[in-house]
């Protein structure tokens, strides 16, 4: 069974998934960061594939992508870095990236290399859903990979149920219609949105992302879904602390996981 499915079967709430950009702060940091996140109890890791024109990312992740590209990071290099990652890593790993570099690599080649390195799934924010159904899902299914779809407060109930019916793993609930970036709290319309989705009783579990940066926002995510995804705040801490271990410890302290 796919590690993503196993995680959500074994743990129903308080799941923490952490995103970071491959090749940031330094080209060879990818493996070190994955190991440190697992060692300190993070449940799942999302590795971002740097891209020059990320449409859903805020300034922090955009800057990290720019620096990673200047460091020489590429999809080919990332796969080399992950070649034997499963010798010590047991938590689910997801690659998150935009369609352009994945298409240039070749989607079947991408899936084959993901499978060969023990990657469990992918998030492609700009992949049209009909293209996913017709062209991408059959290939990913052959390699045992989950393609995770995003929903936002503007996504219609009909579309959410359609996504729920045709995906597996979990649904990525974007907390707002804005780009990624830390927020101090979720209130008002966001909480109404969280409750509305909760009351739909979807088949797939959900994680909430975009804006989670402290105990209040992480707790809110855990109360309204299976857990939360943190990206921008962790990338800020990687730069601020200049030490992976300290950055992870500080992140866990900020969300009350120590």
C-alpha positions as CSV (number, residue, x, y, z in Angstrom):
1,X,0.0,0.0,0.0
2,X,1.1,3.6,-0.7
3,X,2.8,5.2,2.3
4,X,0.4,8.2,2.1
5,X,-2.6,5.9,2.5
6,X,-0.9,4.0,5.4
7,X,-0.2,7.3,7.2
8,X,-3.9,8.4,7.1
9,X,-5.1,5.0,8.1
10,X,-2.8,4.9,11.1
11,X,-3.1,8.5,12.2
12,X,-6.5,10.3,11.8
13,X,-5.6,13.8,13.3
14,X,-2.6,16.0,14.1
15,X,-0.7,15.1,11.0
16,X,2.2,17.5,10.2
17,X,3.5,17.7,6.7
18,X,6.4,20.1,6.0
19,X,7.3,21.6,2.6
20,X,10.8,22.8,1.6
21,X,12.4,23.7,-1.7
22,X,14.9,21.3,-3.1
23,X,18.4,22.9,-3.3
24,X,17.7,25.6,-0.7
25,X,19.5,27.0,1.2
26,X,22.3,25.0,-0.4
27,X,22.3,22.6,-3.3
28,X,23.2,19.5,-1.3
29,X,20.8,20.2,1.6
30,X,17.9,18.1,0.3
31,X,18.7,14.7,1.9
32,X,19.8,16.3,5.2
33,X,16.5,18.2,5.6
34,X,14.4,15.1,4.9
35,X,16.4,13.1,7.5
36,X,16.1,15.8,10.1
37,X,12.4,16.3,9.6
38,X,11.8,12.5,10.0
39,X,14.1,12.3,13.0
40,X,12.1,15.0,14.8
41,X,8.7,13.4,14.2
42,X,7.3,15.1,11.1
43,X,4.8,12.8,9.5
44,X,5.2,13.6,5.8
45,X,7.6,15.7,3.6
46,X,6.8,17.7,0.5
47,X,9.9,18.5,-1.6
48,X,9.4,21.5,-3.9
49,X,10.8,21.4,-7.4
50,X,12.1,24.9,-8.0
51,X,10.6,26.8,-10.9
52,X,11.2,30.2,-12.3
53,X,7.5,31.2,-12.5
54,X,5.5,29.6,-9.6
55,X,1.9,30.8,-9.8
56,X,0.7,29.7,-6.4
57,X,3.7,30.6,-4.3
58,X,4.2,33.7,-2.2
59,X,7.4,35.7,-1.9
60,X,9.2,33.4,0.5
61,X,8.9,30.3,-1.6
62,X,9.5,32.3,-4.8
63,X,12.8,33.6,-3.4
64,X,13.8,30.1,-2.3
65,X,13.1,28.7,-5.8
66,X,15.2,31.5,-7.3
67,X,18.1,30.8,-5.0
68,X,17.8,27.0,-5.6
69,X,17.9,27.5,-9.4
70,X,21.0,29.7,-9.0
71,X,22.5,27.0,-6.9
72,X,22.1,24.7,-9.9
73,X,19.2,22.6,-8.7
74,X,17.3,20.7,-11.4
75,X,14.9,17.8,-11.5
76,X,17.6,15.5,-12.7
77,X,19.8,16.5,-9.8
78,X,17.0,16.1,-7.4
79,X,16.4,12.5,-8.5
80,X,20.2,11.8,-8.1
81,X,20.0,13.2,-4.6
82,X,17.1,11.0,-3.8
83,X,18.5,7.8,-5.4
84,X,18.8,5.9,-2.2
85,X,16.7,8.0,0.2
86,X,14.6,4.9,1.2
87,X,17.6,3.4,2.9
88,X,16.8,5.5,6.0
89,X,13.5,7.3,5.4
90,X,10.2,5.6,6.0
91,X,7.7,8.6,6.0
92,X,5.8,9.5,2.9
93,X,7.6,11.8,0.4
94,X,5.7,14.0,-2.1
95,X,7.2,16.0,-4.9
96,X,5.5,19.3,-5.5
97,X,6.1,21.1,-8.8
98,X,4.7,22.9,-11.8
99,X,3.8,21.2,-15.0
100,X,6.4,22.9,-17.2
101,X,9.6,21.2,-15.9
102,X,7.7,17.9,-15.4
103,X,6.6,17.9,-19.0
104,X,10.1,18.8,-20.2
105,X,11.3,15.8,-18.2
106,X,8.6,13.6,-19.7
107,X,5.7,12.6,-17.4
108,X,6.3,8.8,-17.7
109,X,10.0,9.3,-17.1
110,X,9.1,11.5,-14.1
111,X,6.8,8.8,-12.7
112,X,9.3,6.0,-13.4
113,X,12.0,7.9,-11.5
114,X,9.7,8.8,-8.6
115,X,8.7,5.1,-8.3
116,X,12.3,4.0,-8.4
117,X,13.2,6.3,-5.5
118,X,10.3,5.5,-3.3
119,X,8.4,8.8,-3.9
120,X,4.8,8.3,-2.9
121,X,3.0,11.1,-4.8
122,X,3.0,14.5,-6.4
123,X,1.3,17.8,-6.3
124,X,1.1,19.7,-9.6
125,X,-0.9,22.9,-8.9
126,X,-1.4,23.9,-12.5
127,X,-2.4,20.5,-13.8
128,X,-5.9,20.8,-15.3
129,X,-8.3,18.3,-13.8
130,X,-9.5,16.9,-17.1
131,X,-5.9,16.4,-18.3
132,X,-5.3,14.6,-15.0
133,X,-8.1,12.2,-15.6
134,X,-7.4,11.5,-19.2
135,X,-3.6,11.6,-19.5
136,X,-1.8,11.7,-16.2
137,X,-3.8,9.6,-13.7
138,X,-3.5,6.4,-15.7
139,X,0.3,6.7,-15.9
140,X,0.7,7.6,-12.2
141,X,-1.6,4.7,-11.3
142,X,0.7,2.3,-13.1
143,X,3.6,3.4,-10.9
144,X,1.6,3.4,-7.7
145,X,1.8,7.2,-7.3
146,X,-0.8,9.5,-5.9
147,X,-1.6,12.8,-7.6
148,X,-2.9,15.2,-4.9
149,X,-5.4,17.8,-5.9
150,X,-6.0,21.2,-4.4
151,X,-9.3,22.8,-3.4
152,X,-9.9,26.4,-2.4
153,X,-12.8,28.4,-0.8
154,X,-13.9,29.2,-4.3
155,X,-14.1,25.5,-5.4
156,X,-17.7,24.5,-6.0
157,X,-19.2,21.6,-4.0
158,X,-19.8,19.7,-7.3
159,X,-16.1,20.0,-8.2
160,X,-15.0,19.0,-4.7
161,X,-17.1,15.9,-4.8
162,X,-15.7,15.1,-8.3
163,X,-12.2,15.5,-7.1
164,X,-12.9,13.4,-4.1
165,X,-14.3,10.6,-6.3
166,X,-11.4,10.5,-8.7
167,X,-8.4,11.0,-6.4
168,X,-6.7,9.0,-3.7
169,X,-4.3,9.8,-0.8
170,X,-5.6,13.1,0.5
171,X,-7.1,16.4,-0.6
172,X,-5.0,19.5,-0.1
173,X,-7.3,22.3,1.3
174,X,-5.8,25.7,0.4
175,X,-6.8,27.9,3.3
176,X,-7.5,31.0,1.1
177,X,-7.5,32.2,-2.5
178,X,-4.2,34.0,-2.0
179,X,-0.6,32.6,-2.5
180,X,1.4,30.8,0.1
181,X,2.7,32.7,3.2
182,X,2.5,32.7,6.9
183,X,-0.6,34.0,8.7
184,X,-1.2,34.6,12.4
185,X,-4.7,33.1,12.6
186,X,-7.6,31.7,10.7
187,X,-10.9,33.3,11.4
188,X,-14.2,34.4,9.9
189,X,-14.7,33.1,6.4
190,X,-11.8,30.7,6.5
191,X,-13.3,28.8,9.5
192,X,-16.7,28.8,7.8
193,X,-15.0,27.2,4.7
194,X,-13.2,24.6,6.9
195,X,-16.5,23.6,8.5
196,X,-18.3,23.5,5.2
197,X,-15.8,21.0,3.8
198,X,-15.9,19.0,7.1
199,X,-19.7,18.7,6.8
200,X,-19.4,17.3,3.3
201,X,-18.0,14.0,4.8
202,X,-15.6,13.4,1.9
203,X,-14.1,10.0,1.2
204,X,-10.5,11.3,1.2
205,X,-8.8,12.8,4.3
206,X,-7.8,16.4,4.1
207,X,-4.8,18.5,5.1
208,X,-4.9,22.3,5.3
209,X,-2.1,24.4,3.8
210,X,-1.2,28.0,3.0
211,X,-0.7,30.3,6.0
212,X,0.1,27.8,8.8
213,X,2.9,29.2,10.9
214,X,2.1,29.0,14.6
215,X,0.2,26.9,17.2
216,X,-3.1,28.7,16.6
217,X,-3.2,28.1,12.9
218,X,-1.8,24.5,13.2
219,X,-4.4,23.7,15.9
220,X,-7.2,25.1,13.7
221,X,-6.0,22.9,10.8
222,X,-6.0,19.8,13.1
223,X,-9.5,20.6,14.4
224,X,-10.9,21.0,10.9
225,X,-9.0,18.4,9.0
226,X,-6.4,15.6,9.5
227,X,-3.7,18.1,10.0
228,X,-1.7,20.9,8.4
229,X,1.0,21.6,5.9
230,X,3.8,24.2,6.7
231,X,6.0,25.6,4.0
232,X,6.9,29.3,4.1
233,X,7.6,29.5,7.8
234,X,9.9,26.5,7.6
235,X,11.8,28.0,4.7
236,X,12.2,31.3,6.7
237,X,13.6,29.3,9.6
238,X,16.0,27.5,7.4
239,X,17.5,30.8,6.4
240,X,17.2,32.4,9.9
241,X,18.8,29.5,11.8
242,X,21.4,28.5,9.3
243,X,21.2,25.0,10.8
244,X,18.7,22.4,9.7
245,X,18.3,20.8,13.2
246,X,17.7,24.2,14.9
247,X,15.2,25.2,12.1
248,X,13.1,22.0,12.6
249,X,13.2,22.3,16.4
250,X,12.1,25.9,16.2
251,X,9.2,25.0,13.9
252,X,8.0,22.3,16.2
253,X,8.2,24.6,19.1
254,X,6.2,27.3,17.3
255,X,3.3,24.9,16.6
256,X,3.4,23.2,20.0
257,X,4.8,19.9,18.9
258,X,7.7,19.8,21.4
